Amino acid sequence: MANFAKPGGPQFSVDVYQNEYLPEGGREVNAIVTVTARGGTAPAGPGASAAVVLMVDCSGSMDYPPTKMRNARDATAAAVDTLRDGVHFGIVDGTHVAREVYPGGGRLAVADPTTRAQAKQALRRLGAGGGTAIGTWLRLADRLLAGADVSIRHGILLTDGRNEHESAAELKDTLDACAGRFTCDARGVGTDWEVKEVTGIASALLGTADIVADPARLTEDFTRIMESTMGKEVADVALRVWTPVGTRIKFVKQVAPAVAELTDRRTEAGPRAGDYPSGSWGEESRDYHLCVEVPAAGLGQEMLAARVSLVAARPDGSVQNLGAQGLVRAVWTDDMAASTSLNAQVAHYTGQAELAQAIKEGMDLRRAGDMDGATAKLGRAVQLAGVSGNADTAKLLAKVVDVVDAPTGTVRLKAKVAEADEMTLETRSTKTVRVKK
């Protein structure tokens, strides 16, 4: 384990959990890499080093019921109140076009008592009308954030409907263009939005996604998001994975606090090394599953299968090595007990990833009318949630299926399921729990 202290920021550490022993002919090495950031020394938070743009859906559907728009205004006002002095911020009104609500003029305001009051006054003029083209909102947010001389750039996006006024390809092009430029948390309010759209936005922009089924809870949610954003102190952190000649990385994925596939996001970083983005960090801990294929070797031999370090992008485009490092090893043995033992962390997170996949496939089959297939997948999900102690996911599953016997995964699909319960299960299916110590 190695540590790195950023001046005024958190100290990073890397821990590796694995069973390094392989049987004769064994080639697959699995490890859980825990990255922890602790002890930020800047009590005032990021201050002028952060910028946030709030994107509020103002399409016509936000007027049904009228309280929804009022809740959105109140939630955005509460988020503005949570901004620390010195943080750059702006508010965007999103319909089939994007419009600056505050401060305007293609720039961001700097948070202080006066600008917060002005922003809340501007929010009172927000009304509902028009269509939905989320890509235009994100591109405007990107332009505004790019103009701020800050290290942390963050967006918060709220929508209540489907992205009907631009194509899926247009939205994907926008997400590709914005990826790596700012992070974004996405929220769907009510039940008329598309889960895959909202989770896709958050995934592409390394943020969180969630449902706020009851608009009255928006203020609580927005306040929580903004508090988390204010705690970010290091931007653009990446896992740098180096592997020796002859090895191949099979996958890299975040497995806690939620499952997120990173394999295809690799950018080359010199000979046999690649960077996998993790976004912005405050004081927190995340787990990653690394799977490496190594060349076959004889009994008694050992090798370094991978070296994991952390780097952060500097404003000038160069990268700073954060010093924290973890080593993944491979040792070939004829001790069957050693080589067949599955590391508890690896086993746990393999199950959590399977749980997320089983829910996704089960809900897709249910929508397609394959009730037998859906029952089998969701039954497996119930079984995995029980084994891993993921009580929150187990509760969400119990709103979609009647659990006959959790240990065997015996369930019956409920005849009637509230749309909000379906969407909550799908949106939160990737949230994981850590191994019980």
ZADRENFI-7883 format. One record per residue: x negated, y negated, z negated of N, C-alpha, C in turn; residue in one letter. Coordinates in steps of 0.2 Angstrom, whole numbers, plus 5000, padded with zeros to 4 digits. Atoms other than C-alpha are relative to their C-alpha. Example, Ala and Ser with C-alpha at 12.3 -4.5 7.8 and 13.67 -1.06 7.14 Angstrom:
REM ZADRENFI-7883
499650065000493850224961499649945000A;500450065001493250054964500449954997S;
This chain:
REM ZADRENFI-7883
499650065000500050005000499649945000M;500450075000499449825004500549954999A;499650065002500049654999499849945004N;500150064997500149485007500449954997F;499650055003500649324999499949945005A;500050064996501149185011500149944995K;500050065005500849015002500749975000P;499350025001502448964994500650055002G;499549954998503349115001499950074996G;500049945004503649294996499350045002P;500649954999502249434995500350065003Q;499849944997502449575006499650074998F;500349935002502149765002500350055005S;499849944995502249925013499950064996V;500149935003502550095005500350055005D;499849954996502650255015500250064996V;499849945003503650405010500050065006Y;500049954995503350565020499850074997Q;500349945002502950755019499550005006N;500550014995501250745029499850075003E;500249944998501150935030500450035006Y;499749974994501451025047499850075000L;500249934999501551205051499550015006P;500449994994500351285064500449985006E;499650024994500951205081500549954999G;499550055002501951075072499849935003G;500250064997501950905081500449944998R;499650065002503350795074499949984993E;500150035006502950675060500549954998V;499450055002504350585050499849964994N;500250045006504050445038500549944999A;499650065002505150315029499549954997I;500450065002504250145028500449954996V;499750055004504850035014499649935000T;500350075000504449845017500449964995V;499750045005504749735002499749935000T;500350075001504549545000500349984993A;499950025007504449484982499749934999R;500350065004504149324972499849945005G;500150074996504349174984499949954995G;500250055005503549034975500349935001T;499750064998504548894983500749994998A;499450005003506048864971500549965004P;499550044996506848734983500250035006A;499849964994506948864997499749975006G;500350024994506548825015500049935001P;499950074999507148645015499949995007G;500150024993506548565031499850055005A;500349954995505848725038500650045003S;499449964997507648795042500549955003A;499450044996509048745054500550065001A;499449954999510748825055500549965004V;499450024996512148805068500650044998V;499349965001513948855063500450005006L;499649994994514948915078500750024998M;499349995003516848905074500550015006V;499549984994518148995086500649954999D;499450055000519448855090500450025006C;499549984994520348955104500750004997S;499350005002522248955104500250054995G;499749955005522449115094499849984993S;500250025007521649025079500649974997M;499450035003523348945077500550054998D;499549955002524249105074499750054995Y;499650055003524549095059499649945000P;500450065001524148915057499549994994P;500450005006523348955040499350025002T;500649974998521949045050499549945002K;500450064998521248875057499849964994M;500250045006521348795040499550044996R;500549965004520448935032499350005003N;500750014997519048925045499749934999A;500350075002518848735042499850004993R;500250005007518848765023499350044999D;500649965001517548905025499449975003A;500550034997516448805036499749944996T;500150065005516548655024499650034994A;500349975005516048775010499350025002A;500749984998514548835020499649935000A;500350065000514048655023499849974993V;500150015007514148625004499450044997D;500549965002512948765002499349995003T;500750024997511548695013499649964995L;500550035004510048635004499849935003R;500250064997509448455006499450015004D;500649994995508248445021500150055005G;499949954994508948585031500449975006V;499750024994509448545049500650045001H;499449964999511148585053500549975006F;499550034996512548565066500650055000G;499449964999514348625070500250005007I;499849994993514948695086500750025000V;499349984999516848705092500050055006D;500149954995516948865102500750025003G;499449984997518348895115499750035007T;500349984994518048935134499449965002H;500650044999516748795133499849994992V;500350025007515648745118499949924999A;500050075001515748575111499749984993R;500450025007514648485097500649964996E;499650045005515748435082499749954996V;500450055005514448365071499250035001Y;499950075000513248275072500149975008P;499950024993513348265092499349975002G;500650034997512148195104499450055001G;500549954998511248355107499450014995G;500549995005510348355090500350034994R;499749975007510548425072499949944995L;500050055006510848325056499550034995A;500449985005509748335041500550004993V;499550005006510748395025499849954995A;500150045007510948265011500849994999D;499350015002512548205002500449965006P;499750044995512948085016500250045006T;499849964994512848205031500550064998T;499549945002513748345021500749975000R;499450035001515148225018500349985007A;499850024993515148165037500250065003Q;499949944996515148345043500750034998A;499449975002516648395032500649955002K;499550044997517548245038500250015008Q;499949984993517248295056500450075001A;499749935000517848475052500849995000L;499350015001519548405048500449985007R;499750014994519848355066500050065005R;499949944996519648535072500750035001L;499349974998521148605081499950065004G;500049944996521548765090500349995007A;499850014993521748775109499550025005G;500549984995520948855124499850075000G;500249935000520049025128499450014996G;500649985004518549115122499450025005T;500649984996516849125130499449994995A;500450005006515649165116499349985002I;500750014997514049155127499949935000G;500150075000514348965129499849974993T;500150025007514348945110499350014998W;500749985002512749045108499549965004L;500550044996511848945122499949934997R;500050075003512348775114499650014994L;500349995007511748845097499250005002A;500749994999510048895105499749935002D;500350064998509848725113499949954994R;500150045006510148635097499550024995L;500549985005509048745086499349995003L;500750014997507648735099499749934999A;500350075000507548555097499849984993G;500250015007507248565078499350034999A;500749985001505448575072500050044993D;499949965006505748715059499850075002V;500249934999505248895057500650055000S;499549965000506848975052500649975004I;499450024996508248965065500650055000R;499549965002509949035061500749985003H;499350024998511749045068500550044996G;499449965003513349095060500649995005I;499550014995514749135072500650044998L;499449975002516549165068500550005006L;499549994994517849235081500650034998T;499449965002519649295080500250045006D;499749974994519849355098499450045004G;500549964995519049455112499749945005R;500350054996517849365124500250015007N;499649994994519049355138499849955006E;500150054994518349205148499350005002H;500649994996516649275153499950075000E;500149934999516049445158499650034995S;500549965005515149575147499349995002A;500750014997513649545159499849934998A;500250065001513649365156499849994992E;500150005007513749385137499350044999L;500649965001512349515138499449965002K;500650044998511249395148499949944995D;500150055005511549265135499650034994T;500349965006511049385121499350015001L;500749984998509449435130499649935000D;500350075000509049245132499949984993A;500050035007509349205114499650054995C;500349955005508549365106499349974999A;500750025002506949315097500049934999G;500050075001507449135097500349974994R;499650015007508649135082500350064998F;499649955003509549255071500749984999T;499350025000511449255070500450064996C;499549965003512749325058500649995004D;499450014996514349365067500650034995A;499449975004516049385058500650005005R;499350004997517749435065500549994995G;499550015004519249365057500750035002V;499449974998520949455057499850075004G;500149944996521149605069500050005007T;499950004992521249545087499349995003D;500750004997519349545090499850075002W;500349944997518249675098499450024995E;500549985005517149775085499350005004V;500649994996515849815099499749935002K;500250064998515749635104499649964994E;500350035006515449565086499450044998V;500649965002514249705081499449995005T;500550014995513349685097499649945000G;500350065000513049505095499550004994I;500450005006512349535077499450045001A;500649964998511249675083499549975004S;500450034996510549585097499649944997A;500350065003510149435086499750014993L;500349985006509549535071500349974994L;499650025006510949475060500550054997G;499549955003512349555050500749995004T;499350014998514149585056500550034995A;499549985005515749605046500749985002D;499350024999517649595046500249964994I;499750045006518549465036500850015002V;499449984998520249545038500549954998A;499550055003521149415027499649935001D;500350074999520749235033499849964993P;500050045006520949175015499350024997A;500749985003519249265011499449975004R;500650034996518249165024499549964996L;500450055004517649035011499550044996T;500449955004516949175000499450035004E;500549974995516049255015499549955003D;500550054997515349105023499549974995F;500450025005514649045006499450054999T;500549945001513749215004499550005005R;500550004995513049205021499549945000I;500550055000512349035019499550004994M;500449995006511649075002499450045002E;500549964998510749215010499549975005S;500450044996510149105024499549954997T;500450055004509448975012499450044997M;500549965004508449115004499450025005G;500549984996507449155020499449955000K;500650045000505649095020499550025005E;500449984995504749195033500350025006V;499649994994505349195051499650055005A;500449964994504949315066499550054997D;500449955002504249455056500150075004V;499949944996503849615066499650064996A;500449945002503249795061499650015006L;500549984995501649825071499850074999R;500249935000501450015074499450015005V;500649984996499750075080500050084999W;500149935000499550255085499450025004T;500649984996497950355091500250035006P;500049974993497650425108500450074999V;499649935000498850575112500650004996G;499450005004500250525100500549965004T;499550034996501950465106500549984994R;499550025004503250365096500750025002I;499349974998504950455097500549954998K;499650065001505850315088499849964994F;500150045005505850175076500749974998V;499350035001507450125067500049974993K;499950035007507950015052500550054997Q;499549955003508950135040500349974994V;499750035006509250015025499849935001A;499349995003510249905021500550035006P;499549974995511049965038499550035005A;500449964994510550075053500049955006V;500150044994509849975067499450035005A;500549974996508950045082499549955003E;500650044998507249965086499650025006L;500549974995506450085098499949965006T;500150034993506849995114499849935000D;500150075001506449825107499249994999R;500750005000504549865107499749955005R;500450044995503349735114499350024999T;500749975001501549785117499649954997E;500550045004500249715105499350025000A;500749974999498649775112499950075000G;500149934999497849945114500450044995P;499749955004499050085107500449974994R;499650035005500049955097500649975003A;499450044998501749885098500449974994G;499650035005502849765088500850015001D;499349995000504649795083500349954995Y;499850065004505649645077500450014994P;499549995006506449625060500349944998S;499750065002506949445060499749964994G;500250045006506849325045500150044993S;500049975007506449375027500049954995W;500150045006506749305010499850064995G;500249955005506549404994500550065001E;499649954999507249574999499650065002E;500449944998506749755004500450045005S;499749974995507149855019499650075002R;500349944998506850035025500050025007D;500149984993506250105042499850075001Y;500149934999506250275049499550005006H;500549994995504650315060500050075002L;500149934998504550475070499550005006C;500649994996502950515079499850075002V;500249944998502450655090499250005001E;500750005000500650705088499850065004V;500249944996499550825098499950064995P;500149945005499451005091499350004998A;500749995003497951045080500050064996A;500149945003497251185071500149994992G;499950005007497551235053499449974996L;500550035004496651135040499849935003G;500250064997496450985052500549944997Q;499650055001497150815048499949945004E;500150064996497450645057500449954997M;499650065001498050475055500550005006L;499550004994499750485065500249935002A;499850074999500150295063499849964995A;500150055005499750135055500549955001R;499450054999501150015051499749944996V;500150065003500749835047500549955002S;499550054999501649675047499749935003L;500350064997501449515058500649955000V;499550054999502349355059499849955005A;500250054994502449235074499949934997A;500250075002501649065072500449965006R;499750044995502448915081499749995006P;500450014993501048905094500150075004D;499949944996501549085100499550054998G;500449955003500149175091500350034994S;499749975006500449295077499550004994V;500450005006499849305059500150074997Q;500049945004499349465051500249994993N;499850015007500249475035499750054995L;500449965004499049605028500350064997G;499749945003500249725021500050065005A;500149944996499949905028500250064997Q;499949935002500450085027499850055005G;500349954995499750245034500450065000L;499649944999500650395041499550055002V;500549954999499650555040500450075003R;499849934998499750735048499550044998A;500549955002498950885040500350075001V;499749944998499151055047499850064995W;500149965005499351195034500450075001T;499649944999499851385033500450014994D;499550005006500751345016500749995003D;499350014997502551375022500449964995M;499650045005503251295006499849935001A;500250074999502251135009500349985007A;499950034993502551125028500850005002S;499350004999504451165027500449964996T;499750055005504851045013500249945003S;499850064997505850895019500049954995L;500150055005505350735010500749974999N;499450025002506850665000500349945004A;499850064997506850495008500250015007Q;499949984993506750565026500750045001V;499449964999508150685023500649964998A;499550045002509250555015500249955006H;499950054995509050425029500250045007Y;499849964994509250565043500750014999T;499349995001510950595035500449945001G;499750064999511350415034500149985007Q;499950014993511050395052500550045004A;499549954997512050545057500749984997E;499450025002513450475046500349945004L;499750054996513550315056500250025007A;499949984994513450405072500750055000Q;499449955000514850535067500649954999A;499450055001516050385062500149975007I;500050034993515650305079500450045005K;499749954995516050455089500750034998E;499349985002517550505078500549955002G;499550054999518350345080500149995008M;499950004993518050345099500450055003D;499649944998518750515101500749994997L;499350015003520250465090500449955005R;499650054995520650315102500150045007R;500049974994520350435117500650065000A;499449955001521750555110499750074999G;500349945002520550695106500050014992D;499949995007521250735089499650054996M;500549955003520250895086499349984999D;500750025000518650815091499949954994G;500050055005519050665080500050034993A;500049975007519450775065499350034998T;500649975002517850865066499449954999A;500550055001516750715068500149964993K;499850045006517650615054499950054994L;500149955005517650775043499250004998G;500750005001515750785045499849934997R;500250075003515650595041500250004992A;499750005007516650625024499550054996V;500449955003515450775020499349964999Q;500650045000513850665024500049944994L;499950065004514550515014500050034992A;500049975006514850634999499350024998G;500649975001513150715000499549944998V;500550065001512150545001500249954994S;499750055005513250454988500249945002G;499850064997513850325000500749994998N;499350015002515450284990500449955004A;499750054996515850135000500350025006D;499849974994515950225016500550054999T;499549955002516850365008500749974999A;499350045002518250245002500349985007K;499850024994518350175020500350065004L;499849944996518450355028500750024997L;499449985003519850395015500649965002A;499450044997520950255023500250035007K;499949984993520850345040500150075000V;499949935000520850525035500350024993V;499849965007521650635021499550054999D;500549965001520250715013500250064996V;499849935003520650905009499450024995V;500549975004518950955003499349975003D;500650044998517450835004499450045001A;500649974999516050955002499950045006P;500049964994516551065017500249955006T;499850054995517150905027500750025003G;499349984998518950975028500449944999T;499650065000520050825033500650015004V;499550014996521650785041500149925002R;499950074998521950625052500649974997L;499450035002523150505045500449995006K;499650014994524650485056500049925001A;499950074999524750295053499449974996K;500650045004523150185049500149935002V;500050074999523150005047499449985005A;500650024995522149915061499449974996E;500650035004521149825048499650054997A;500449955003520649985040499550035005D;500449974994520050055057499449965001E;500650044998519049905061499549994995M;500550005005518249895044499650065000T;500549945000517650075045499549995005L;500450004994516950045062499449954999E;500550065001516149875058499550024995T;500549995005515349935042499750075000R;500249934999514950115048499250004999S;500749995000513050075049499749984993T;500350015006512850015031499950064996K;500349945003511850135021499949984992T;500250015007511450165003499350034999V;500749985001509650194996500050074996R;500049935004509050364989500049984992V;500050015008509450374970499450024997K;500749985003507850374960500150054995K;
